[in-house]
Amino acid sequence: MPFDFSPLSLAALSQLIRERQLSPVDVVQGYLDRIAILDPSLHSFNFVLADESLNAARIAERTIMSGRSIGPLHGIPIGIKDLIDVAGAPTTAQAAHLRGNIAKADAGVVTALRKAGAIILGKQATAEYAVGGTQLNSPWPPPRNPWNLDLDAASSSSGSAVAVAAGLCAGAVGTDTSGSIRVPAAWCGVAGLMPTEALVSRKGTLPVSRTIDCVGPLAWTAQDCALMLDAMLSEDPEDTRLPGWRVPNLLNITAPVRGLRVGVLRHYYEDDPNLDGNVRRAMIDTLNALAGRGASIRDVELSDFDTYATAARHISWPEEYAEHGIELEAFPDRFGAVTRSRLQDGKAIRAYDYIRASRQRQKLTAEIEGALREVDVIVLPTISKPAQVLGYEHTELARTTRWLTRPFNLTGSPTLSVCNGFTPSGLPLAIQIVGRRYDDGTVLQVGHAVETELSTRDRRPAIATAGPMADFAG
């Protein structure tokens, strides 16, 4: 029986391919088989590039087998969020009228991945225009959480997180404007990184909020995210000429955390009356684990959460309306009711509020940078609760389920979500790790330590063990 590679991390899979123990063709075919069997229940892919990915795998196989591997992502199948252009494939943003919107060229991040030898497996589900949340009456069926199909995968990089968790791809690319990489990663139990802004090109990605949007990786582990980020780094002068732009050090993420200073943003979550007890317990366990590895734990304080979140909304919401307002007013029926209402929120924000929020953004960014001179990273939960019922955003549950992600979109700080435990019923929990701009490596280093110390990468959702070659345990 051929062995089942789907439980493996991207790093482990990469090693087998580079050592020529595993063919990229077999890997791609294995993922395609799993997608055919499992994705009718999960709905993580909008479009699968079966022929194209197999052709790319054959080319990669010939190159690697001749001893000419070009790096860790060579021959690795990657999924792409359906806001990001892949030449010859539709970019729909989960909008029905864009089903025929065929991209003429690859987005910058796709170009970078192909240059690194990655294989593009397909386009993955998102929320409509990345703002509508999980909708039950969409033309596409909503992505399902692989840990429990009755639960939400969170939005908007939902398909990417679901596919990684269920072993339908080795890694995926998402976008994050208010937590859209990190919260799906949290609820689906995978690692998701919002890198320092402009490290990864946004060219060819449908904008949501042009001054806040970020493109980043989702994968099974923090180490996998590091390998992906290294391959995804922008070469676009619009990015690389920005003040302070530099390539982060991603070589030492497996190094010990002894001596690192970990700041705990307790007042952002411990004062929340709706904080789930399992989230609280997982944070305590994580801090104890980091302290046991020699990290120094201390409390930090910032301006209150609502100050950051309001400033971010007063920037992102009008920018979202600016992207879609003309079409929204001329063709309102092209948008689902929830998306239409959500985009209209941006129309109501005055220019005065936008300008004031932009000025406040500078002050709050300086505040976080000041706090990060006293500590190496800041930690807090990614979200206040484990996964909720499918479509929870459109119920009363939305009022008591707080995403703790938006402040760091405002400041452009690299922020990683990793699994740091499970509820008694087996749902994943997550911690968020925030670092200095361009110090993405330290953020990933702490994430790797959390995963290793708490052994959270030993456990996949039950559905991930289904499908072809399910009996392989290695």
N, C-alpha and C positions, 0 to 999 in steps of 0.2 A: 504494500500500500504506500503511495507517495505521501510524504509527510505534509501536515497542515501547518503552514507558516502563519496563519492569521492571528494566533495569539502573540506572535513575536512583536517586539518593538521595531520601529523603523531602524534603529541602530543595529539591532541583532540581524534583521533581514539584510541590511546593507552589508554586513560582514560576510554573511553566507554568499551573497552575490559576488562580492569582490574576491572571495576565496574560491570562486567558481564551483561551489557546492550546490548552487541553486541558480536556475536559469531565469532571467527576466521574463521570458515567454511563459514559463510555468507559473510565475508569480502573477502576471497579468491575467492569464487564463483562470487561475484560481480565484482571483478577486471577481472576475466577470461571472464565474459560476456562483459565487456567494451572493453577488448582487441579484442574479436571476432568482435565486431561491429565497433570500431574506428581504430584499428591498420591497417586494409587494406588501409586506407588513410594516416596513419602517418608513418608506417614502422619503429616503434621503437624497436620491438622485433625480434631477429633472431630465437629464440627458446623458447617456453613456456613449463614450467614443470607443466602441468595441473594436472596429476594424483599425482605426487610427492608432489606438494604444497597442494592439498586437503587432502592427507594422513597426512601430517605434521600438517595441520590445525585441523584435528580431534583429533590428540594427544594433541595439544595445548589446544583445547576446553575442553577436559576431565581434564587436569591439572588445568587450570584456574578456571573452574567451581567448582572444589573441593577446591578452595581457596589457590592454590599453585602457583600463578603467580611468575615468577622469575625476572621480571623487565619490564621496559617500552617497550622493543621491543618484548616481548613475544606475539606471534600470529600476528606480523606485517609483511605483504608481502613486500619483497625487491627485486629489479631487480639488475642484475650484468652485468657489461660491458663485452663484448665478447672478452676480453683479459685475463680474470680472470677465473681460473679453478673452475668448479663445478663438483664434482664427478658424472660420468655417463652421462654428457652432453657434447656436442662438444664445443671446444674452437677454433673458426675459425679465429679470428682477421680479419674478413670480407674478407678472402682470399678463393677463390673458391676451391683450392686444399686441404684445411683443413676442409672441411665439415665433414669428417669422423674422425677428431682428437678428440676422446673421452677422457676426463680427467679421470684419474684413482683415483685422490684424490682431495679433496677440497683445494683451496688456503687458506693461513693463514687467510685472512680477512673473508672468507666464514666460516671457522671453528669458528672464534670468533663470528660471527653473529648467527650461529646456537646455540652456547653455550648460547647466550643471549636470545634464544627463537624465533629469527626471522625466517620467512618462505621464502625460495628462490623461487621466482615466475618464473624466466626465465633469459635468456641471451639477452643482449640488444646491438643494432647496434652501430658500431664504424666506423671510417675511416679505410681503409685497412692498417693493421699493425700500426694503429694510426698515420700515417704520410701522407696519400694520400689525405686528405681533402674530401669534398663531391664530389663524382664522379657520373655522370649521366649515365655512361655506365658500371657500376659495375654489377656483377651477382646478387647483391641484389639491390632492389630499394632504392634510397636515403631517409633517414629520412626527414620528412617535418616539418617545424615549425608550431606548433599548433595554433599560433596567426594569421597565414596567410600561407596557404599550398603552395603558390608560392615562399615562402622565405626559406632561409637556416636556419637550426638549429645550424650551426657551428659544428666544429669537435674538438676532436674526440669522446668525450663522448656524442655524439649527441642523440643516442637512450635513454640514461638514462635521459637526460634533457627533451626530448620530452615526455617520459612516465610519469614523475613526473608532468609536467605542465598540461597534458591532463587528469590526474587522473586515470592512468592505473596501478599505484603502489604507495605505501605510501612513498617510498624512494628508492634510487638507489646508487650503488657504481660505481665510475668512476676512471680514472687515469689522471694524469696531468704531462706533461713534458715541455710544453711551454704555457699552458693555457687551456688544454683540458677538465678540469672540469669547470673552471670559465667562459670561453667565451660561451659554450653552455648554461650554467646556465643563463648568461646575456641575450642572445637572446631569450631564452625560458621563461624568467621571473621567474626563481626559484632561490633558494639559493644553492650555490656550494662552498665547502670548500676544499682548498688544505691545509691539516694540516702540522704542523711542520714535516720535513722529519723524517722518521723512527718511527713515532708514530703508524702508521698502517703498518702491515707486507706486504711486496711485494712478499713474497714466493708464488709460484704458479701463478704469474702474468707474462704474456709474456713481456719480457723487451723491452723497446724502448731505453732509455739511462740509464744505470745502476746506475750512480752516481747522476742522477737528478730525475728520475721517482718518483712519489708520488701517493698513493692510498687514496681516500677520498670520502665523502658523497655528494650526491645531494638530496635535499628535498624541500618542499614548503616554509619552514621558517628556519631562523637561529637557532631557538630553536630546530627544528627537527634535524638539522645537529648536534647540541650538543648531543642530545640523541643517534644519530647514532654513532658519534665519540666515545662516552663513551663505547659503545658496541664493537667497532671495534679495540680498543687499542691492540697493539701487545703484546704477551707474549713470543715472540721469543728472545732468548738470543743474537742473532746477532743484534737485535735492542736495547734491554733494557740495554745492557752493553756498549752502545756507551757513550762517555763522555757527561755529562749533561742531559742524558735521564731522563725524569720524566713525571709523569701523570699530565696533565694540570688540573687546577681548572675549572670545567664546571658547578658548582652549582649556580653561581651568574649571569647568563647571562641576567636575567630579571631585574637586579638591575639598578637603575638610573645611567646615565652617567655624572651626575653633578660632576665637578671637574676633569674629564678626559681631557687630553691634546691631541688634534687632530691636527696632522701635515698634511698640504695640499701640495702635490707635484705638484704645479701649472705648473711648467715649462715643465713637461712631457706631458701636454695636452693643455694648453692654447696657447702654441706657435705653435701648429699643425694647418696649414691652412685648413686642411680637417676635422677638428673637427666638428661634426654635432651640429647645434645650440641647438637642443633638449637635447643633452648630456650636453652641457655647462649649459643650464637652470636648468637641474635636479641637477647638482653639486651645483649650487648656492642655490637652494631650500633645498638641503640636509644639507649644511653647516649652513644655517640659522636655520634649524630645530634642529640640534645638539647644536648650540649656545643657542637656546631657551630653551633647556633642561639643560643648565648649563655647557656644555662642553666648554673648552677653545680652540679657533681656532687660529692657527698660521701657517705660511708658513715654509716649510723645503726645502732644496736643496740637491740633490745627484749628482754624476757624471752623465753625459748626458745619455739618454735612450740608444743610440746606443752603448755606451761603455759596458753597461750591456748586451744588446742583442747580440752583437758580441761575447763576451766572452762565453755566454751561447751556441750559435750556434757552436762555435769552440770546445765545449765539447760534446754537445748532438749529433751533426751530425756524427762525426766519431764513436761515440759509437753506434749509430743506424746502421751504415754500418758494424761495427764489429759483430753485432748480426745477420745480414742477408746477409753479403757480399758473403760468400761461396755459399749459395743457389742462390743468385742473379746472380752470374757469371755462375753457372752450369745450372740453370733452369730459365733464364730470363722471359720466357713466363708464369711462375707462378705468376708474379706480373703485375698489371695494369701499363700502360705506365706512368701515373703520379707518382705512387709510385716508380716505377723503377728509374725514373729520380730524384726523391726527395732523394732516398737512395744513389744514385750515388754522390750526392753533398758531402756526408761525405767522400767519397774516395779521394776527391781532397784536403782535409784539411791535411796539413803536421803535422808530429809529433811535430815539433817545435811550430806550432801554438797551438796545443792541450796542450802542457806543459806550454806555456806562459799563455794561457787562464786559466789553472788550478791554476797557481800562482796568476793571477789577480782575480780569484774567491775569494781567501782568503782576498785580500785587499778590494774588494767590499762588501763582507760579513761584514767585520769589519766596513766599512763605514756606512752601514745600522744599524748595532748594535749601533754605536755611535749616529746616528740620533735618534734612539729609546730610548736613555737615556734622551733625551730632550723632547720627546713626548711619549704618550702611544700607539698610532697607527698612521699610515700614510694612507691617503686616496687619491684616484684618480679614474677616470672612469675605468671600466674593458676593454672597447673597444671604439674606437672613433666614432662608428656609430651604430645605431640600425640595426636589421636584414636586410640583403641584399638578392638579388635574389638568388635562388637556384643555387649552383655551382659558386658563385661569385669569389671564390679563383682562378678560371681558366679564369678570365676576367680582364679587366683593373681596376675593382673595388678593386681588391686585393692590388693594389699599394696605394690606398688612404684610406684603412680601417686598422687601426693600432690596433693590440692587445697590450694592455699595461700590459701584464701579465708576460712576460718572465723574467724580472729582478729578480723576487721573487722566481722563480724556481732555479735560479742560487744560491741564498743565503739561500734557504731552510726555508724561513720565512713563518709562517702560514698566509694564505691570503684567504679572504672570498669575494665572489661576491653575492650581494643581489640587488633585484629590488628597484630602488629609483625614479620611475616615469614612465610615458608613453608619447609617441608622440601623437600629435593630432589625428592620425589615429589609435591609440590604441596599438602600439608596445611597449614592455617593454624596459626600460633603466636600467643601472646598475652601481653601485659604487663598488669599490674594497677596502677592508680594510686589511691593512698589520700590523702585530704585531711582537713582540719579539718571539724568539724561545721558545716553550713550554708555551707561553702565549695565546694559542688558545682561552681560555675563554674570555679574554678581546676583542679579535677580534669579537667573536660571540655576546658579550654583545653590542658592538657598532652596529653590524648588526641588532640585535633585536630592538634597539632603532630607527634605520632608518626605518625599516619596520613598526613599531608601530606608529611613529610620522607622517609618510607620508601615512599611511593606504594602502600600496601597496598590502597587502595580502587579500584584500577584492574582488579582481578582477581576475577571471580565464578566459582563452581563451574561446571563444564561443563554440568550439568543446567539451570542457570539460563538458558542460551542456547537451550534447547529450548522447544517450545510455540508458541503463536500469535505471529505477526509476528517470528519469530526472526532474520530477516535484517537488522533494523534495527540499525545499529552506533552510533547517536548517543545 
